[in-house]
Amino acid sequence: MSSTVKSLKVTYNPINEKNTFTSGDIVSGEVALEVAKDCEINSLLIKFKGKAEVLWTERHGQTTVVYHSKDKYFSIKHYFVRDKDHKVLSLEDDNEILLTTVNGDTHSRVIAPGCHIYPFTFQIPLQEMPSSFTGSVGKIIYSLEAKLCRSMRINKKDSTKINFVSKVDLSSDPGLMMPQHESKDKKMKFFTSGTVAMDVNLEKTGFFQGEGLKVLTSVQNNSSREIKPKYCVYRKHSFFANGKRRLSTKDLFKEVGEPIPPSTSVNVTQVLPIPHDLEPTILNCSNIKVEYRLRVYLDVKYASDPEIKFPIVILPASQVAAKAPPPAASGFGFEPFGNTNPPVWGIVPPQPPAPLAPAAAAAAAAAAAPQPFDPPPPYGSYGMYPPLSGFDKKY
């Protein structure tokens, strides 16, 4: 026996080449419902939500303990068809809206055989939220979910995720642009004699995806052996639930400098390329944190290696080329990415302008010529990252 409902599919329209979204962006798309014969539905809706969730289990003797936490950022429902007995909590409640057709009519509960398209539009809330993330026992997801309900039938659902990237504003946290400096010296014992010392400088703390991480190191090798400066960037995932923390660390990429002979002092400059797809730092989530460290150390044979660790913050590269925002009429201090005034369904879009006269065309071409590269946008309008403190703790 064939099913009445052949398919239910939700899709959305990308707004940029990287298929990313950020606070204030418009997410538009459609729900496609295909039925084989006349069908009456109780309700059809599209839900847009964002949440962070952590879940893991541990064995303690004969007992299995479940650690779980959830933080919900928003949940918005748009109904195409609403239940007859559905109660509207408030006429001003934007979290539940009844959508209409392009003609302003309500959608019919009885639909004919064929494929039916239901367009929708959401605006991502203008609030501080962490970037999308998937880890071993936790995730931060932003998703669209379509749900079809019929009498005496199992509900049918379909969902898709969007890639959300937090806004960055370098002006909000000067610590991200502050240089870092540490030094260490060590006296050799046993099979190696003398001392080694290193003085390490970073130009800043925050680095964009794809950027080069420049490390300036002064090394004094007053030992009896050759030594090598080495560099490692590693990642820390922290998950929090029920008052407990679960930690996962991983070395991501390493570099090795040229050997330094005994009784030699040198200045070494090493640039570590940060991968374009390295997930951004997350410090603004209650139950998930993504952190990075740079470890600089001297490889000394037959001796423990002196090392220095620096906290580094990885920032989304998708907004590096974004121009500085003009004063915003909305009062939020920035202009959301994407179209903040999407066309209303059924309204004819604006037509292209008429051809310009030769003189006017030349002036327009000059105005459209490439302009000097603007600096990155201000960082942290919403305090995305807390003050860079507490990094001296041992992990």
N, C-alpha and C positions, 0 to 999 in steps of 0.2 A: 504493500500500500504506500503510495507516494505521499510525501509530506506537503501540507498546504503552504507552509513557509519554506521557500527554497533557500534563501540566504538573507543575512543581515550583516551589513558591512559599514564601518565608519572609517572615513578618510579625512585628512586635513591638507591644507595648501601650504607648502614651505614658503618662507618669506625671504630667505637668503640662501647662498650657495652652500653654506655649512649646515643648513636645516636646523638652526638653533633659534630659541626664543628667550626673551628676558622680560623683566617686570614691565608692565604697561603695554606689551605687544598684543596685537589682535590675532587670535587663532580662529580661522574660518575653515569650514569644510562641509561635508554632507554625510547623511546617513542614507544608504541605499537599501531598500527593502523589496525583495522579490517574492511574489506569491504565485502559486499555481492556479488558484481559483478564488472566488469571492471569499473574503476573510473579514471577520469582525474582531477588532482589537479593543482591549480594555485601556491600555496605555502604551505610549511610545515616547521615550525620553532620551536625552543625551546628557551625561554628567561629565563635568570637568573638575578634576580634583588633584591636589598635591599633598603628599605625605612623606614622612620618614618613619621607617619601621625596622626594628631590630628583633631577632629571634634566634636563640640557640639553646641547647640542652646540655646538661652535665650530669654525670653519674657520681653520686656520693654514696658509696656502699651499695645497698640494695635500692636506693632511692634515685629516681631521675628528676632533676630539678629543671624547670623551664624558665628561661629568662626572656622576657618580652617587654618591649616598650614601643609606643607609637606616638608620633607627633603630627597632627593634621594641620595643614596650612590654610586650605580653603576647600570648599565643596560647593559647586554651583550646578543646579539642575535646570535644564530647559526642556519643557514638555511640548511635543508636537500634538499628542493626544493625552488628555489627563483623565484619571479615573473619575467616574461620575460622583463618587462619594468622597473625593479628595478635598480636604479642608485646607484652604489658604490661610496661613498664619497671619500674614500681613500684606496689604496691598502694596506696601513699599518695600517688601522683601525681595531684593534682587537675586537671592539665591535660588528662587523658584519662579520661573517665568513661563507663561504659556505663549508659544510661538504661533503665528498665523501664516497664511499663504501670502503670496505676493499681492493678492487682491485685498488682503486684510480679513479674509474669512478664516474661520477655524478649520482645522484639518478634519476630514471625515473619518468616522470610526470604521466604516465599511469601505474596504478598498477592493478594486477590481483586479483580475489577473494581470500580471506584468510586473515591471520594475518601477518603483516609486522613489523619488529623490526628495529628501528633506534637508534643506540647507540650514546651517547654524553659524553663529558668530559669538565668540567669547572674547573678553579682554582679561589678560592675566592681571591679577590684583597688583596694585602699586604698593607693595610691601617687601620687606627684607625676607628673602628665602634662599636656602642653599641650592647649589647647582645639582643637577641630576647625578645620581651615583649608584653603582652596584658593587657590593662587596661580598665577602664570604658569608657573613651572617646578618647583613643589613643592607638597606636600599633607600634611596630617595627618588621617588618617581612622581611624574606629572603625566596624567593620562586622561584620555577621552573614552568614555564607555557608553555604548548604546544599549538600551534594554527594551525589549518587546514583551508585553504581558497580554495573555489571552485567557479567557475563562476555561478552566479545566484543562489547561495545558501547561507544560513546563516552560518557564520563562526562557527567552532566547537572548543571548548577549554577544557583543563583540566590542573589543577595546583596542586602542593603540596608544603608544607612549609618545610624548614629545620630549625633545632634548632641551631642558631649561638650563641657562647659564646666568649666574648672578651678575648684576651690574657691578662695575668697578669704578672707583673714584679715588685716584692717588692722593688727592688733596686732603681727604678726611683722616688719613693715618700717616703722618709724616715719617713714622718709624719704618714704613716700607721703602722709603728712599734714603734712609740713613745708612752710612757705611758701617761695616762691622770689622772689628780688629781683635785678635788674640795672639798671644805668644806663649811658647813653652820651650823649656830646655831640660835636658836629661843627661845624667852622668852614667856612662856605660860601666858595666861590671862583667865579671867572668871572662868570656872569650873576646870581648871588645873593650878597649880602653879609651879614655878621653871623654868628650862631651859632644852632644849635638843640640842645636837650637833652631827653632823656626819662628818666624813672625809672619802671620797671615792676615791679609786684608781683602775684604769684599767691598765693592763699590756701593752696594745697596743690599736690601733684604728681599724685596719683591721682584720677581722675574716673570715675564710673559712666556706663554708656551711658544716654543720655537726660537726663543732668544738665547744668546750665548751667555753663560755664567762665567765671568772672568774672575780668576783667583790669582792674586799677587802674593808671592811667597818669597821671603828672604830666608835662606838656609845657611847655617854655619856648621860645617862638618869638621869638628876638631877631634874626631875619633880616629881609630886605626883602620876603619873599614869603609868601603864604598857604601853609599846609601842612595835610596831612590825616593823622591816625593810621590805620593799616591793620593788619589782623589776618588771619593765614592759618594754618590747621592742615593739616599735610601728613603723609603716611604714608611709612614706609620699609619695604620688604620686602628682607630679606637672605637669600640662599641660599648654603649652604656645601657644597662637595664637592671631594674630591681636593686639598685645600689651597688652593682658590680660592673667591673670593666673587663672587656676582652680585647687583648692587644695582638695585632699582627704586623710584623715588620718584613720588609723585603728590599734587598739591594737592587737598584734599578740600572745604574750605569757607572762605569769606572774608567779612570784614565791613569796612565803611569807616565811620570816625567823622566827626563834623561838622568842617568846615574851621576852622582856627585862624588868625585874622588875625595880621599882623606885630605885633611888640612886645606879645605877649600871653602870659600864663602861665595854664594851666587844668589842672584835675584831671578826668580822663575815666574813667568806668566803663563798660566794655563787657562784655556777657554773650554768649558764643557757645554756642548750643545744640548739644550733642553728639548726633548721630543715635542713635536707639534700636537701629539695626541695624549700627552701626559695630563691626567685628570687634575683639575684645579684644587688648590687647598680649600678645605672646608673647616671653618672655625665657628660658623654661625648656626650650628645645628645642635639641639639639646642632647641627642643620643648617638650621633655619629661625628667623628672628627677625622679629617685627612690632613696629615702634616708631613713635612719633608725636612730632612737634615742633610747638610754637606759635611762629610768627614774628611779632613785633611790629615795625613799621617806620613811619617818617615819610615820606610822599610829598612830596618837594620838587622842584618843576619846575626843569629844567636843572641838576640836581645829583644826585650819587649818594645813595641813601636810607640813612640810618643805621638799623640794625636790631639786634634782640636775639632770640635763640632760646632757648626753654625746652624741656626734655624733659617730656613728660606721659605718664602711664600710663592707658590705658583699661581699666576693670574691668567684668566682666560684671554687668549689672543684674539678672539672674535671681535673685541671692542677696541683693539689698538688703533685701528685706522679710523675709528669713529670720530667725527668732528666734535669740537667742544660745543655743548648745547647752548642755544640762545635762552634768554630769560623765558621761563615757562609760565603761561597764563594760568595753568592748573595749580601753581603754587607748590609743586613737588620738587622744584629745583632742577629738573631735567626734562628732556623731551623723550617720551618713550620711543623705542625702536618700532618700526612698522607704522601702519596707517592708523592713527587714532580716531579717524572719522571714516569708517568703512561705508561703502555705498549701501543705502537701504535697498532691500530686494525689490525689484520692479522699476527702479528709477533709472532712466537712461544715463549712462556714464558721460562725463564731459567729452566733447569732440575735440580733435586735434586743432591747433590754431592754424589760421590761414598762412600761406607762404609770405615771408618777409621781403620787403624791398631790398635791393642789393646793398645799400648803405647800412640799413638796419641789420641785415644778415651778417655783414662783416663785423658790426659791433657786437652782435650776439655771439659770433664765433670767438671773438677775442675774450669775451666774458667767460665762455665755457672752456677756455684753455686750462690745462692742468695748473693747479695752484700749489704753492709750497706745502709740504707735508705738515699737517697739524699735529700737535702733541697729543698723547693719549688723553682721553676724557678724564675729568676729575674723578677721584676714586673714593667710594665709601659714603655716598649720600645717606645711606641708611646704616652706617656703622657696620658694614659687612664683616669686618675683621676687628676683634677686640685688640686692646693695646698689646704690643709684643712683649709680654712679661711671662715669667715662669718657665722660660726655656732652659734655665740652668739645671732643671731637675734631671736626675739620673733615670734612664729608661733601659 
